Amino acid sequence: MQSTEKRLRDFINETFPVALDSELAAEESLFDAGVLDSIGVLGLMNWLEREFDIYVDDDDVIPENIDGIGPLVRFVERKRAEAGLVG
């Protein structure tokens, strides 16, 4: 099975073509890089819920959780752990 980071990177590269312009560092801001905007966040949150079987509460949608590959990986893994999901 692919890692959380690999799955996130694949989704971002396929969904947001501007991400292909350069290799995003794990802690690089997706907003500052022009990858995400408010509409993109909605699509990303919906995908996270489906792909990782988690629930994203409105209060979860903050820069500390979603503005970068690293923060997204940590967020997904935390939500999966809270839900009792392994892997």
Long-range contacts (C-beta under 8 A, 24 or more apart in sequence): 1-87, 4-52, 4-73, 4-76, 4-77, 5-69, 5-73, 7-51, 8-69, 8-72, 8-73, 8-76, 9-69, 11-44, 11-47, 11-51, 12-44, 12-69, 15-40, 15-43, 15-44, 15-47, 16-40, 24-68, 24-69, 25-69, 26-68, 26-69, 26-70, 26-73, 27-68, 27-69, 27-70, 27-71, 28-68, 28-69, 29-67, 29-68, 30-66, 30-67, 30-68, 30-69, 31-63, 31-67, 36-66, 36-67, 41-66, 48-72, 48-76, 52-76, 52-79, 52-80, 52-85, 53-80, 53-83, 53-85, 54-79, 54-80, 54-83, 54-85, 55-79, 55-83
